Amino acid sequence: MLHIANMPSTTVARILTAVNLVACAVFGGYATLGVSAKNGLLDVLGSTSGYQATEKHFLGGPTPYKTTYTGIGVIDNHLVALDGFFVVLIDGPSSWDVAAAYWLLMAEVCVAWLFIRLEGYRGGHSRQGSIASWTGTFGVIMQHITVAVTAPVYFLIHLLTSPASSGSPTPEDLTVNPSDSTLLLHHTVLSFVVPTVLMSLPSPSVLPAGAHYMWLAMWQVFPITDTIYHYIAKLLLLKATKRVSRDTALGLGITHA
């Protein structure tokens, strides 16, 4: 029987980290979904904005309620169900502890998303198309079962499958394409920060109720919009880089002529 004491230090560290990540995922699931189920919040949300609700409305939210976003029933019902939880946080009884918990949650989600995106961009993932490079997919899952579960699970997969987390990664495994890292903060601001700020404005005193719910829906799909923004921005950046390189080469050719 192999004892931990006889294992290489890197193996022990990976085992301990994996155990901690599993524990974080379990605790995160209980602290969010488990507690919400026990205190009745999920039942209340299910009866007001859930799939089975006959007259959908948002508990504590401003009127008129907006429950149509795309005109596609399945998607709209899904967005309404997701929005219901955040309407309680944003538009419910105002107190410093609720506000602090809300903004702490937003900050944690943003940071977790940045780390997930950055790890997915590393050469060890992107070259091979490994599961850890599917950051958009993990983002969509995160919006459904909370960041408290998804982030630890993602980093556990990264730990167990990524060449970058092995004992001897190559420089190529760790490298992030500059076109990805340069754009990361920009499209995160557009996809995450802007909707977060706008959906958090007082409604209807500052932001009309319809716009309030629309920005809530935009925040729910930020992993998708983030992926789209990144693709478009990277395409434009690569085209601009090629154009500058071509113009520079032509200029040098004229200079030496």
N, C-alpha and C positions, 0 to 999 in steps of 0.2 A: 504494500500500500504506500502510495506516494504522499508524504507529508508536506504541508505548506512550507515548513521550515527548510525543506530540501529543494524547493522550487527556485528558479531564477527570480530575482527581484522584480523584473518586468512582468513576469507571469503573475506573481502575487499581486502586484499593483493593478493589473487588468482584472483579476478576479474580484478584488475588493471594490474596484470602481464599478464593475458590472453589478455586484450585489447592491451597492448604494443606489445605482440608477433604477434598478428594479424596485427597491424600497421607495424611492422618490415617486415612481409612477403609481405604485399602490396607494401611498399616502395621498398623492395628488388627486387620484380618482375618488378616494373616500372624502377628502376635504372639500371637494367641489360637488360631484354628482351624488356621492353617498349622503352627505349632510343635507343637500337640497332635497333629496328624496325623503329623508327622515323628518325634516321639519315641515314638509308639506308644500314647499315652494314649487317643485316640479308638478305636483297635482294641480295647483292653482294656475300655473302657466299653461298646463295642458288644457284646462277648461276654458281659458280665455283666448290664448293665441296658438294653441296646439292644433294638430292635424284634425282632431275630432271636434273642435269647437264649432258650433253652428253659427254663432254671431261673433266673429273674431274681433277682439279689441285688445288694447295694450293696458295692462294694469298700471294705473298712475300716469299714463301717457297723455299728452295734449291732444285735443280734438281739433279738427276732424281726423279720425284714424285713417292711415293709408295702408291698405292691404293688397294693393295691386302695383307691381313694379315692372313686370315684363309682359304681362298678358298671358303668360303660360302658367296654368293653374298649379302644376306640380312644383315649379320653381318658386312661384309666389307664396304658396303655402309653406314651403320650406323656409323661405326668408322671414316670413312672419313668425314662425316658430322660433327661429334663432334670435330675432329682434326682441322678442318678449322678455328674455332674461335681462338684456342690457337696458331696456326701457325702465325696468324696476330700479336698476342701479343709477341711471342718469336722472330720471324724472320722479323717482320715489321721494319719500321724506328726506329733506336736506339736513345733513349733519356732518360735522368735520370727519368723523370716523368713516362714514360711508364714502365721502369724497376722497379721503386718503387711500382707502382700500381700492377704490375705482382707479385712481391715477397710478397707484402702485401696480395694479394689474395691467394697465395699458403699457407702462414702462417695461414690465417683465415680458409681456408678449412681444413687444418691439425688439428688445434685446435678444430674446430667444430666436426670433425670426431672422435677425441679422446673422447670428451664429450659425443657424441651420443653412441659410443661403451661402454663407462664406465657406462652410465645410463642403457643401455640395459642389462648389466651384473648383475645389482643389483638383489637381491633375489626377490624383489617385482614384477619384470618383468619376470625374467627367470623361476621362479618356476611355474608361471601360463601360460607362453607362450603368454603373452599379446602382443598387436601390437607394443608397445614400445621396445620389445625385438627383433623385426625384423630389426635389424640394417643394415644387408646386403642389404635388400630390400630398406630401406631408402637411403643407399649409392648409389645404382643404380639410384634411382629417382633423387638424388642430382646431379648426373653427367648429367642429362638431363634438369632439370629446375633450375639449379644453387643452390648453397649453401645458397644464400641470401633468397630464398623462403623455401627450404626444412628444414633448421635448425630451424627457428622459428616455422614451422608447427610441426616438431617432438617434440620440447619442449612444445608446446601447448598441443599436445596429451599426453605427459608425465604428464603435470600439471593436466589435467582433468581426467586421468585414472589410474595413478600410486598410489599404496599404499604408496610409498616412499615420495610422495609430499603431502600426507594428513596431517592433523593436528597432528596425533598421530601415526606415523609409528612405527612398531616393529623393533628391532635390525636386525631381519632376512630380513625385507624389504630393509634395507639399505646396508646390507652386500654384498660384492662382493667376489666371490670364488677366493682364492689366485692364483689358476692356471690360471684364466682369467686375473687378474690384473698384475701378474708377466710377462705375455707374451705380454701384450697390446703394450708397446713401441717397443718391438722387431719386431713384425710383421707389425707394422705401418711403421717402418723404411724400412723394406723390400718392402712393397707393395706401400707406398706413397713417402717416402723421396728419395729413390734410383731412381725411375723413374723420379721424379721431377727434380733432379739434372742432370741426364743424358740427358733428353729431352731439358734442358735449355742450354746445351753446344753449343757454336757457331758451326754452320754447313754450309758448309762442311769443314771448316778450321780445326776443332777439331774432330768432329764426322761426319762420312759419312752420306749422306742424307738418305739412307735406314735405318740405325740404328736410326737416329733422328726421323723418322716417326714411327718406330717400338716402341720406348720408349714412344712416344706420345700416341700410341694406348694402351700400357701397363698401362699408367697413367689413361686413360679413364676407364679402368676396375678394378682399384685398390680396390673398395669395394668387388669385387668377389675374387680377389687374396688374399686380406686381410683375408676374411672369410676362404678360403682354407688353408692359412698358419696357421691361428689360430687353425683350426681343427687338422691339422697334428701335430703342435707343442704341443698342449694340450694332444693329444693321446700319443706322445712320452714322455712327462713329466710325465703323469700318470703311464705309464709303468715303467719309471725309478724310480719313487717314490715307486711303489710296490716292485720293485726288491731290492732297498736299504732297505726298511722295512723288507723284507723277509730275506735278508742277515744279517741285524742287529739282528733279532730275532734268527736266527740260531747261530750267534756268542754269543749272551747272553746265549743260551741254552748250548753251549759248555763250556762257562765260569763257569756255575753253576753245570755242571756235575761232 
